[in-house]
Amino acid sequence: MPRSAPLLEPRLRFPHAGPDAFGPGKAELLRHIAATGSIRTAATELGMSYNRAWLLVTGMNALFRSPLVTVVRGGGTGGGAALTPLGEEVLTRYSRMEQACRDATRADWQALSALLAG
């Protein structure tokens, strides 16, 4: 059975390494919050606890000049979460940076992956 070709996955992080850095995991959480309207549902889809997702959201909100995610607490409507305009901008720009990295390294990655065993 032939092995599928490996994929290059750039892992951009800023502003620094460490738990407060914004990177691919937090971007993925934002994508899921935007799609589901819920931190809890996003966490479930990503296989993480609600508490972990909540901590990541509060960390992201503190990392930027204004929040990336706004939350409406439960009650009759059940609550929810949404990206703020800044959250949408951060996610859009981060996603473009990831794609730009893949585009910029495509030729070298094809050459390098041809040298891999298997």
N, C-alpha and C positions, 0 to 999 in steps of 0.2 A: 504494500500500500504506500503510494508516494506521500511524502510529507508536504503540507501546504507551505507556501512561501512565508517566511517571517515578515512581520510588519514592523516598521519603525514608528515608535510612539514618542514624540518629543514630550519632555516633562518640564515645562516652564514654571518657575516659581519666583515670586517676588513678594515683598521687598527684600527678604532675607531668608535663609534656610531656618527651619525651626517650626514649631507648632503654629505660629501666627502667620506663616507665609501663605500667600494665595497661590494655589497650584491646580493641577488637574482634578483632584478629588473635590475641592470646593467648587470648581467650575461645574463639575458633574452634578453636585448637589443643587446648584442654582438652576441648571437645566431641568432637573426633576421637579423642583419647586415651581418653576414657571409652567411646566406641563401639567402638574397635578393640582396646583393651588393649595398645597398642604405640605407642611414640614413632616408631619407624621407619615403620610403616604410616600413622600420622597424617600424618607429614611427606610421604610419597609422595602421599597423597590430596590434600594441600594444595599440592603442587607445590614443596616446599622440600626442601633437603638435610637429612639426618639431623643433621648438625652444627649447622645453624641451629636446628632444632627443639630439640636438646639444650641449646643456649645459652639459648633462650627459656624452657625448663623450669627450668633452674638459676637464671635471673634471676627467674622468678616465685616459685620456692621461697625465694629470698633476700628477696624483697619483703615477704613476710608473716611473721607470728610463728612459723609452722611450715609445713612443706612442703605444697604443693597436689598434688604428684604424687609417688608412691612408685614406685621402680624395682626390679625383680628382675633381676639380671644373667643372662646366658645360661646355658649348661650343658645338662644333659639335658632340661630342660623348655623351653628356648628363651628363657627370660626373659619380661619383659613390663613393663607400666606400668599404674598405676591412679590414679584420683583418691583423695586422702585424704578423710576427712569434711570437712575445711576446704576442700579443693578443690571438692568438691560444693557446699558452701555458697556459696563465692565465685562459682562459675558460676551457681548458681540466682539469687542476688541480683543479679548483673550482668545476667543475662537479663531479670529482672523490671524492672530499671532501664531497659534498652533499650525494652522494651514500654511502660513508663510514659511514656517520652519520645515514642514514636510516638503513643500515645493522646492525650497532652496537646497535641500539635501537629497532630493530624489535620485539624481544621477550617481552621486557617490554611494548612496545606499544600495542601488541596484548592483554596482560593481562590488561592493563589500559583501552583500548577501550571496553573490555568486561564489564567493570564496569560502562560505560556511560549509562545514561537513554535513552530510546527510542527504 
